[in-house]
Amino acid sequence: MPSQKSGRSSERKRVQNRPLRTAAKTEVAKARRLVGAGNLEEAAKAVQVSQALLDKVAQKGVVHANNAARRKSRLAKLLNKARQQTEANS
């Protein structure tokens, strides 16, 4: 019977965590899309929003803290690389 109880609780957690995980994934994708389009001002804002959201979901335990940190790092790296390329082209 404990497996039934853990199944119920994991289903509850899955239902609660899913929209948070989806929102974080959507914001990260939006930021990546803006960086790729070369819209760096809006991309910088989107990166900030997505980093804050990743911190929030990591704090709630939806994603692992290291996973959130890795995603934030990769986003920042992508944005900085795009900025350097536009400065080099100017």
N, C-alpha and C positions, 0 to 999 in steps of 0.2 A: 503493500500500500504506500510506502514512502515515495515510490517512483511516480505514482499518480499525483501526489501532492506537489512534488518537484515539477512535474509536467504542468500543472496548473499555474504554479508561481512563475515558471519560465515563460509561459504564454502571456501572463500579465505583464511581465517585464518587457517582453518582445513588443507587445502592443504599445506600451508607454515609450519605449526607446526608439521605435521605428520612425516616427515623425521628426524626432530630433536628429537622428542620423541622416535622414533624407534632406532636412534643411541644411545641415552642414555640407553635405555632398553637393547640393545645388549651389550654395554660395561659393564653394571652391571652384566648381565648374564655371560659374559666372565670371569669377575673377580671372581664371585661365583664358576664357574666351575674350575678355576685354584686353588682356595683355597681348594675346595673339593678334587682335585687331589693331593694336598699336595705339589704343586710346588709354594712354598712361595715367591721366588725371583720374578718370573714373575707375581705372584698374587699381590705383593706389587705395581709393576709398573702398572698393570691393574687397581688396586684400585685407584691409583693416577689419571690415565687418566679418569676413570669413574667419580670420584669426581669433576674433572675440568669440564667435560662435563655436569654434573648435575648442577653445579654452573652456567654454561653458559645458559642452557635451563631455569633455574629458573629466571635468570636476564632478559631473553627475554619474560618471562611470559608464556612459553609453559607449565610448571608445576608450581604449587604453591611453594613458597620458603620453606615452612615447609615440604612439600612433599619431596623436594630435600634434605633438611637437615636430614630428617628421613632416607632416603635411604643411604645417606653418612654415617650416624651414624651406621646403621646396617651393612654396608660393613666393616667399620673399626673394629667394634666389632667382626665380623666373622673372620677377618684376625688376630686380636690380640688373639682370642681364639685358633686359629690354631697354632699360634706361641708358645703360652704357652704350648700347648699339645706336640709339637715337642721338646721343651726344657725339659719338664718333662720326656719324653721318652728317651732322650739322656743320 
